[in-house]
Amino acid sequence: MSFDVAAIRKEFPILSQTVDGKPLVYLDNGATTQKPQVVIDSLVNFYTQCNANVHRGAHQLSDEATRRYEKARDQVATFINAAHRNEVIWTSGTTEGINLVAKGLAQQLEAGDEVVVTEMEHHANLVTWQQACLQSGATLRVAPIFDNGELDLDTFKASLGPNTRMVAFPHVSNALGTVNPVKELTAMAKAYGALVLVDGAQGIAHGDVDVQALGCDFYAFSGHKVFGPTGIGVLWGKQSVLEDWPVWLTGGEMIADVTYQSATWGALPNRLEAGTPNIAGAIGLGTALDWFSNLDIAAVQAHEKALIDAAMTQAADIQGMRLIGTAPNKIGILSFVMDNAHPADIGFILDRQGIAIRTGDNCAQPLMHRLGINGTARASFSLYNTLEEVSAFFAGLRKAQTMLG
């Protein structure tokens, strides 16, 4: 199956630039993806043609802004196959989405209740549940992973029980690239009547996110991880769950009625969307998802698999390089450490060659400690990366090894 990566790259203006005279090789897609021109244009178009607040103005600019903003909600609902558009809640990103759920759950938990997460969590899907349990007196359980970064399914299942109220885990690990069996994990949790939240930050940009098929109760993701703007994200939740979910932020559009003594909340989605939203960001995200949906997703996935397969193969030829995260089912992320080379030094030398990667603990300090390391260097691939860039990355690593040896 062919995939015209050269044509795709032409749609991303940032990829044509140089860094210190070297062609940019952008391999930090796990942190944020670049934006196609159509998304950039949608932001400029909004601010130059219909910049106004939504739902409130008695004028044409507000009407047009509202139309585009609510169209974006429909675009998200279609992209993830939500049953109802009102299940799409705008947030600032994955972190706020998880917090929205955790803050509400903390009001419902009691001593003796349990929340289950995994050893591979990003801080956003760990600290939030820690705080909810501390506030309520509930217990946080952490399901272990194997040394290769794969979740131990038997022990995960054994971590569940009649007191399990919430189970939260990543669709894809940002530090390891491990793809979790979301449907299987959800079914295990549902056997005990638990709610399930999926951290979709790394999963959303790789296609085939169908929230109805997954069976979870919540799915959170960030727009900037899927070719959209920063500062915008989505919390999807089942309507039956969200309708009575405790509110966290109050004020503005989420109000139904208010007096000096009390207030009541509006219907979904407004009841969980307080204040003026990121209107331009929502419109840009809708544009990004439409752009992505128009690609041949199977061809995109095949191309991304070719990239990670090539990276894994070439990594085997680098003496002293140890991969962190080698689960059989993984995508797009190559985390590693090297003998006698600190990740920060590797990142600095690669940057001088125009190669952008991530170094550090990947916002997963407990996972790093579990694996016996302080951090990694991480190359993360997207659909606009090429096999030539994979080779350039490894050429840069060999140069770094020579300089640091």
PyMOL commands that set and color helices and strands:
alter all, ss='L'
color gray80, all
select helices_A, chain A and resi 5-9+13-16+37-49+60-80+85-87+94-106+123-125+127-136+153-159+182-190+204-206+211-214+223-226+239-242+252-254+270-272+279-293+297-315+343-351+365-370+387-404
alter helices_A, ss='H'
color red, helices_A
select strands_A, chain A and resi 18-19+22-23+25-26+88-91+114-118+139-143+164-170+195-199+218-222+233-237+255-258+263-265+321-324+333-338+355-356+358-360+376-380
alter strands_A, ss='S'
color yellow, strands_A
deselect
rebuild
show_as cartoon
